[in-house]
């Protein structure tokens, strides 16, 4: 083959693979960043963080994701490119011209090497910078935007060492009325500061955050000596809530945030512990091994694609996710063995690359071998396969005859599908469901693989049992499915529709008088049914699995006491009257006992009137009986009256109030969240955040049908040559736009900049209008 022909082959193969690569790269990167959109939208709207800081956080997170998705995207591109060439018999034509499969692979290998070099630069240079920048900028954003997180009649824990409660906010939120500030820095005493008003200010000299209070009273009490309480009044009081911005706390960012030079120095430092040197050496090898996985993926994906004569992207997705899972299983296990010293670092880290490369070379050799040079067992295998096919056909024929003989004569000749489903409907549903499950499998596999890779260090450090790890990821599946089902079905819908358009099946149907809206009807019906299923999944499964998954995640992260979401773990509770505050160490639901309760009773202006305490309090005969109880009543002139013989606490609530379960909106069903909103609204609390989440429980499942309906004009108007790629690109664009709009408008509603119902349903309404407009241009 001449040089000119080689150039043509090189250009055509690369141009065939690039669109698939870019599409897969954008899709996987977006899906891995999708949850970050809601967090960043919250920073932009609720926390009043500058748009530049929000954009910087997003950009800093991209390198870490790209380092993982570039090899994955190339794998998908090579599988689909080779499958398309094989399906259209272009490989056979090239072989007839004397072009071996290895020569077709060369352009893809060059592309893989180029992408590996780019990915290595990202991994070695950009990822450490991004990880370090995220840590530093997150700390600065947390301090600068903390005041914006304050909500009226709600506790705020944004300021380290303090617990803040504000009765009312001005319209602009800059001035607070009725302030309670608890100093939590000392475990041996309780310090409470009450103030008429408060303003948060930032010192322009050093960036420190200050809380300026007016008309304050400070109460200091030692639980071991309740008789020695102190009260101090101040006209003005300033409290520094955060250290100066320049006085950043020094952190050991670990090997992931260290640059290449620092890792080399750490690996060679004889004064460091052997484990620290080994960890640095493992990280050095991983930063090269993961980018070079592109070459290994290319070697194994190309012969697999050639074996797929149908050329379907469903096969490409399935094969890609299986290879990715196999690679990361080998990589993670090899890395773990290398860190523990059971394998040399080079062997442990490079095991996955070497294994896939060897498998790829073996498959490529078999694909390139002539029929005469293939294995002598090939005829035997072919004969066995043909015999199995004939036996299966005979068994099916016998079964059909038996069913015909024993069936009702009136029912003979009917189709095996429901009567309202025709042959075309069943065909489309099979194609769409196959595509849908392939996309789900791919995305779920990638999400779990990436998450496991990020948590591997913590799993090893905290010696988490295998059962706990497996249970955690199984419990995380419902939430992952809830997040990705809409966009996954959108990709499946467009993939099915554009394949019809590409194979001219849509043209044939239109020529037969079948409108495209009728063709897409079963797919739209499937979208509606999946939307109902998504609502039921969220309402019955997701909200339960999230609670259990959170507890297991706490164990993986090494928290000494796993958090739960019961009121007993939120020891600062206002009673329904809004003037009685209860603090306790623990609540025992078996004996209805509060351990070391402390009760604060405030006046109408949040001035402290009385302070009750006890070693324990038990609920008996409709009252809370105190053991070791006392009370101190504060008078208007600042003096106090102390009674060390208190027998009952003034708590007009039953034990169920302290034992009730506290859950986030995502951990409640629709009915539970609706009742919770009514309860908070009756008590006078602001419920915008909860109302938005309540409406989203209905609006989010509706997106399945809406996005499919919107995608219909794009799918059937994309043309034969660019159909599938263009359709999937449109799916990604629509998905990004919808989720981006949902994240933004949701947060606008939660901070009361939009009506909650309007905020939740605006993306749905806008996309509905866009769909109606696009359908006017569809030639059915």
N, C-alpha and C positions, 0 to 999 in steps of 0.2 A: 504494500500500500504506500503510495507516494506521500510526500510531505504535505501537499495540498489537501489530499483526501484525509490525512490524519488531522489537519487543522479543522476541516469541516466536521469530522466526527467528534473532535474535542469540543468544538463550539456547540454543536447540536446537543450533545449529552449534558454538558454543563447548563445550557439554557433550559433543558428539560427538567433538570434537578433543582435549579435555583428557585423557581416559584414555589415548589413544594417545600423547600427548606425554609424560605421566608414565611410562608403560611404557618408551618408547624412551629417555627421559632416564635412568631407573634402570638399564636394561640397558647402554647404552653407557658410562655412568659406572662401573658395576661392572666391566665387561670391561677398561676402561683402568686400573683400580686393582687388578685381580686379582693381579698379580705383587707388588704392594706388600704384600699380606696376608702372604705368606711372609716378606718382609723384616721386617715389624713383629712377626710371631710369633717370629722369631729374636731380635729385640731384647728381647721380653718374657720369653722363656724362657732362651735361651742366654746372653744378655748381662746379665741381671738388671737391666734398665732398668725404671724405675717405670712402672706402667700409665698414669699420667697423661701422662708424656712420650710414650709410644707413641700414645695417643689424640690428643695434640696434633699429632704428626707426621702422622697420618692426616688430621686436620681441616685442617691447613695445606696438604696436597696437593690437597684437594678443589676449592678455587676455581679453580686452573689448569685442572683437568679440566672443571669445569662451564662455564668460559668457552668451551670448544670444543664441548661436547656439547649445550648449549642450542640453538644454531642447527640442529645435526644432528637433534635430537629433534623440533623443530618442523617441519622438512622432512618427516620420516617421517609425522608426525601429519597434516599438510595433504594429502599424497599419499593416504594411506589414507582420510581423511575424505571427500575429493572422490571417490575411487574407490568408496567405499561408497554415497554419495549417487547417483552415476551408475548403479551396478549395480542398485540397488533402484528406479530410475526416479524418484527423488524430484526430481532436477534437471529432468526432463521435466515433472513435475507442477507444479513451481514456475514453470517457463517458461510453461506453459499458463495460470497465474494471473497472468502479467505480470511475474514476478520474473526479472530478468536475472542471468546468472552473476556479473556484477560486484557485484550486491547481495548474493549469497551469499558472495562473497569478503570483503566489508567486515568481518564479525565476525572472520574469520581475520586480516585485516590489523591490526585493533585488538589482537587477542591477540599478534600478532607484534611490534607496536610496544611493547606492555607488557613482553613478554619481552626485547626489545632493550634497553629502559631498565634492567631488572634486570640483564641480562648486562653492560651497560656499567658499571654500578656495581660488579659483581663484578670486571670486568677492570681498571677504573681504581683501585679502592680495595683490594679484597681480594687480588687476585693479587700485587701487589708486596709486601704485608704477608706473604702466605704464602711467597713465594720467599725473602724476607729471613729469615723465622722458621725456615724449613727449614735454611738454611745455619747460622744461629746455634745452633739446638737440636741439629742433627746433630753439630756440633763438641763441644758440651757432653756429649751422650749418648755420643759416642765415647770421651771421657776418663773419664766416670763409670762406664761399663760395660766398660772395657777389661780389668779384672782377671777378669771373668767369662768372657772368651774363652780363658783359659789352659787348655790340655788337657795331661794328662801325656804325656810322651814325644813332644811335638810342638812345633815352633817357633812362636812367637807374635810377630807384627810389629805389634801394636796400639799399642805405645808408640813415638812418633817418635824416631828416632835410635838405637834399641836393638833387638837381637834376643834373645829370651828363650827359654830351654829349661828345663823343670821335669821332674824325674824322677818325683815322686809328689805327690799332693794329699791333704790330709785329707778326711774325709767331707763336711764342709761347704765345702771348697774355700778356706777362709780362710788356711790355713797350707801353705806349700810346702816340700818336702824335696828336697834336691839341686837347686841352682839354678845355671844357667849364664847369664851376661849378657854379651853382646858389645856394646861401644860402637862404633857405626858412624859416629860424628861426624867422625872424622879419616881422610882417605884415605891418609895417609902412615904410619900405625902401626896395629897390631892391639892392642886392649885387651880382655882377657878377665877377668871376675870370676866366681869360683866361691864358693859359699856352702853351708853345711850346711842352713840354713833361710831362709825369706823370708816377709814379710808385707807386703801392700799396704795403705796407709792414706791417708786424705784429710785434709789439714790443714783443720780447721774454720774457721780464720781467713780463708784466701784461696782455699780449694777446690783447692789444688795436690795432685797425686797423688805419693806418696812410696813407695819400695820400701825397707823396713827389712830388712837382711840380717844374719845372725849367722854368726860363724866364717868369715870371708871371706879370700880370697887374690886379689890383683890382679896380672895378668901384662901387661906392656907390651913390645911388640916392634916394631921398625922393620924392615920387610923389606929395606931397603937396608943395614942394619947388624945382622944377626942375632946377632952376637957381643955386642951391647950390650943384652941382655934384662934386665928388672927384675921383681922380685917383691916385693909388699908384703902383709903380713898384718894383719888388723884383727879385733878381737873383735866389733865392731858397725860397720855401715856403712849410711848412709842416702843414697839417690839419688833426686833429684827427676825423675820420669818425665814430668811435664807442667807447663806454666807455670800460675800462678794463674788461677783462673777469670775474674777481673776483667781480666787482662791479655790480652784477646782480640786476635788479630792483625787488623790493619786490612786489609780486603779491598775491592777494587773489584768490587762486586757486579754492575756492568754495568747496562744499560738495563732489563733485565727485572725487576730488583729495586728499581728507583728509582721513587719515587712521581711523581705528575703534576707537582707543583710543581718537583721536582728536574729532571725532563726538560725542562720549559719553560725553566728557568734554563740548563741545559746547551745547549739549542738556540739560545738567544739570547746565549750567552757569546762575545764576539768573541775572547777569548784562547785558546779551544780550537781544536783543529785542525778544518778543514772536515769531515773524515770523521766526527769525533765529534759535531759538530753535526747532520750529516745523519742519523746513526744515531739520535740522540735524536728528531729530527723524524719519522723513519719509525716509531719505536715509538709516538709520540703518535698518529699517524694510524691505526696498526694497532689500538690500544686502542679506537678508535671504529668502525673499519671491520668488524672481526670481529663485534661484537654486532649491528650493523645488517645483517649478512648474513641475519639472521632475516627481515627484510622482503623481501630479494631472493629468498630461498628460497621464501617464501610466494607471491610473484608467479609464479614459474616452476613451483612444485609444483602449484598449484591447477588450471591448465589441463591439465597432464599427468595428474592424477588423473581429470579429467572424461573424458579420452580412453580411460581404462582401463575399459571397460564391465563387465569381469568382477569388478572390485573386490577382487582378490586382494592379500594382503599381500606375496606374493612379488614382485609388480610394484612395490609400494611400496618394499620393501627394495632391489631392483635400481635403480630410478629414483633413490632417495635416495643410494645410494653413488656412482652415476655423477655426480650433481650435486655431491656433496661433493668427489669427486676433481677434477672440472672446476674447481670454485671454488678449491681449494687449489693446483692447478697454476698457475692464473692469479695467485693471490695471491702464491705463493712466487716465481714468475718476475718478477712486477711489483715485489715487494719487493727482489729481487736487483738488478734494473735501476735501481731508485731509489737503493739504497745505493751503487752504483758510479757514479752520476751520469749514466747513460745516459737516464734518464727523470726528469721532475720528480717529486718525492715524492708530490704529490697524485695524479698520473696513475698512477704505479706501484702505490701501495697501494690505490687505489679502483678499479682496473681490473676486478677480479673482481666487485665489487658492481654496478658500472655495467653490465657485460656481462650478468650474470644478470638484472638488473632489466629491461634492454632486451629480452632474450629472453622474459621472463615477460610483459611488456606486449604483445609481438607475438603470443604464443600465446593470451593472454586475448582479444585483439581477434578472432582467428580463431574462438575458441570462442564469443564473444558475437555474431558476425556472423550475420545471417539467411541462409538458403540463397540468396536472390536477390542478396545483396550480396557473396557470396563470390567468390573468384577465378574468372575465366572459364575457367581451365584445370581447374577441379574436375571438370566432366563428363568431360573427356578422361582425367584421372587415374583416375576411377572406372571408365571403360570399359576402360582398360588393366589395372587391377587385376582386374576381373571376367574379362577374357580370360585372364589368368595363372591364375586359380583354375580356370577350365574346362579349360585345357590341362593343369594338374597333375592334375585328376580323370581326364581321359582317359588320360593316361600311366599313372596308377596302375591304372586298369581294364585297360589293355592288358597291363601287367606281371602282374597277377593272373591273367589268362587264360593267359598264357605259362607261368607257374609251374604252373597247374592242368594244362595239357596235357603238361608235361614231368615231372610229379611221379609218384611211386610211387602207384598206385591204392590201396594199403593204407594209405598215409599221408594220403590226402585227407580233409579234414574235421577234421583235428587243429588245435589252437590253436597260434599262433606262439610261445607261451610254454611253458616247461617244464611237464610234466604236473602236478607238485605245486603249481604256481601257478595259481589260478583267475583269472577275470576280475576279481573283487573284489580279490584279492591284488595283481595287476599294477596296478590302478587306485590302490590305496593306496600302493604302492611308488613309482609315478610322482609322486604328489602329495607324498609325504614327501621324496623325493630332490630335487624341484624346490625345495621350501621349504628343505631343508638346504643346498643349494648357494647359494641366495640369501642365507641367513644367513651362510654362510662368506664369500661375496664381500663382504658388507657389513662384517663385523667385520674381515676382513683389510685391506680398503681403508681403513677408519677407522684401524686400528692403524698401518699404514704411513704414512698421511697425517700423523697426529699425530707420529709419531716423526721423520719427515722435517722437519716444521716445527720441531721442537725442535733438530735437528742442522743446520739450514740455516746458522746463523751459523758453526759449525765447518767446514762444507764450504766456505763462502766464504773463511773466514780461512786455511785450510790448503791452498786451491787443489786440492781433491781431484778427480781426473779423473772424468768421467761414468761410465766403465766400472767404476771402483772402487765408486762409489755404487750403481749398478744391481746389481753383483755382490753387494754387501753385503746389499741388501734381498732379493734372490733366495735367498741363503743363509740369511736370517733366516726365510723362509717356513715351513720345516719345524717350527721351534720354535713359531712363532705358531700353526700348525695344531694342533700337539700340545697347546697350551694351551687352545684354544677349541673343539676338535671335540666334547668331551662336552657342554658347555652348548649348543653350536649344534645338535647333534642333539636335545637335550632340547627346545629351542624348536621345532624342526621336527616332532618327534613330537607335541607338544601342539597345535601349530598344525593339523596334519592331523586329529588326533582331535577337536578342538573344532569344526573346520569341519563334520565329519560330524554332530556333535551339533547344531550351529546350523542346518544344512539339514534336520534331522529324518531324515537317512539312518541314523543309529544307531538311532532309534526304529523305522524300517521294518525294519531287519535283525533287531532283537529280536522284532518282531512275526512275522517269518518263521522264527523259531526259531534264529537264528544268535547264539550268545553273544558278548558283547563281547570276551572273551578270545580267541575264534577270529578275530574281526575284527582284533585287534591283533597276532595271531601273526606275520604277515609283517614288521611293524614291529619287533617284538622280535627276530626273527631277523636283520633288517638291523642292529639295534643290536649284536647279538653279533658279526656279521661285521665291523662297523666297529671293534669293540673289538679283534678280532684284528689288523685292519689297523693300528690305532693302535699296538699293541705292536710290530708289524714295522717301522712307521715310526720309532718311537723306537729300536728295536734296530739298525737298519741305516742310516738316513738322518740322523736328528736328531743323533746323537752325532758324526757326521762333519761335518755342516754347521755345528754350533756352533763347532768348532775353527777352521774357515776364516772364519766370520763374525767371531769374536773378533779375528783378525789384521787383517781389513779395518776393523773398528771402531777398532782402535788407530791405523790410518792416518788415519781420519776425524777422530779426536780429536787428531791432531797429535803423538803420541808419537814421539820420535826413533827409538827402536828398538821395533819392534812386539814385544809379548810373544808368546812361544810357551809351550807347556806340556810342554817336555822337561826332563829332569833337569838338563841343562846350564844352564838358566835358574834353577835352584834350587841355588846353589853351596854350600849348607850341607847335607851329607848324613851321616847316621849309617850306618855299615856294619852288616851283620846282627848282629854281636856286641854291639851296643848300647854299646860303650865306645870306639870309634874314630870320630872326627868328621873329615870331610874338607871343606876349603874350597878353591875354585879359581876362577880368573877365567874360563876357557873350556875346553871339551872339544872336540877335533877328532876326529870319528868316522872320518874318512878315514885318519888316521895313528895313531889310538888314543893321542892325546897329551893330557895335562893341562897347561894353562898356569898357572904359578906355584901349584902345589898347596901346601896347608898342612894337615898332619895332626896332630890332637890325640889323644893316648891317655890315657884317664882310668882311675882306679881304681874300686873298687866303690862308693865314696862320692862319685864324681865329682870326686875330687882329681886334678889334672893330674900325670901321671907323665912324659910325654915330649911333645916338640913337634918335628915334622919339617917341613922345608921344602925347596923346590927352585925353580929357574927354570922348569923343565919336567920332565915325567916321561912316558916312552914305554913302552908295554907290549910287551916283547920276550921271547920264549921263556918265557912264563909268569910274568914278574916285571916290576915297574914300575921301570925304570932311570931314575935321577935325573941331571939335569945341573945343576951348581952346587948340589948337595944339602948339607944340614947337619942336625944333630940336637942338641937340648938336652934332657938328662934331668934331671928335678928329683928331688932326694933328700928323705928324710923331714925332715931338719933345715932345709930351706929353701934349701940350696945347690944348685948345678946343675953339670952336666958338659957341656961344649960340644965337638962334633966337627964340623969344617967340611968333612970329606971323606966325606960319605955317598954311596953309589953306588946303593942301592935303597931304595924306600919300602915300609914294612910294610903293604901293601894286599892283603888276601887275597880280592880280587874280580877278576872279569874286566872288560874294557872295556864289555861290554854293561850292566853295572850303572850306569855313568854315562851311557850313551847311551839308556837306556830312556825311553820316553815317559811323561810325567806328565800325567794327565788327571783332570778332575773326574768325579764320578759321572754327571752328565748327558752327558758326552762318552765314556762307555763303553757297550758293549753289555751285555746281561744276563750273558752268560758271562764277559766280561772283568771285570766288577765282582765277580762271584762268586769268580773266581780271585784277584782283588786282595784281597778280604776274607779269604780263606784265607791268603794270604801275610802280611798284616798280623797276623792272629790268631796265626799260627805264630811271628812275631817278637815277640809279647808286647804289641802295641799295642792300644789301645781302638778298637773298630770299630763302635760303636753308630751313628754317623752314616752310615757306608757300608752297614750292614745295613738301616737304615730305607730308604735310597734303593733298595736291592736289592728289598725287598718292594714299594715303591711302583711299580716297573716292572711289577709284576703287578696291583697293586690299582687303579692309575689307569685302565688300559684297561677293567677290569671295571665302572667307574662308568658307562660308556655303557649297558650293559644294565640295571644296577641303577636308575639314575635314571629310565629310561624305564618300567620296571616299576612304580616308585613313583608315577610321574606318571599312570598309567592311571586310577585312581579319580578323580583330580581333573579330568582332561580330560573324561570322559564324564559327570561329575556337575555340570557348570557351567551348564547351561541354554542356551536358544536365543539370548537377547539378549546375555548377558554372556559367552558361551562363549569366543570367541577371546581377548578381552582378559583375562578371568580366567585362562584357561589359560596364557597367556604370563606373566602376573604370578606364577602358581604356579611356572612354570619358573624365573623369576628368583630367587624365594625359595628354592627347592630348590637351585639352583646356588650361591647365596651361602652357604647353610647347609653344603653339602657341602664347598666349597672352603675356607670358614672353618674347619670342623672338621679338614679335612686339613692345613691350614697349622699349626693349633695342636698337634694330636697328633703331627705329624711332628717339630716342634721339641722337644716333650716327650720323644720317643724319642731324639732326637739328643743331648740333655743327660742321658740316662740316668735321667730321672724315670719313664719307662715302658719296659717291655721293647720292643726295636725292632720285633719282629713285631706285638706288640699295638698299638703306636703307629701302624703303617702300616695295619693292617686294622680298627682300631676304627671309623672313619667308615663303612666298608663294612658292617660287622656291624650297626651302629646303624641305618643306612638300610635294611638288609635287614629288620630286625625291624619298622621303621616301615611298610615296604611290605606286609609280611605282615598287619599290623594293619589297614591301610587297605583291603586287598583283601577283608576280611571285611564291609565296608560297601558294596561295589560290587554294584549290581543288574545282573547280566549278562543 
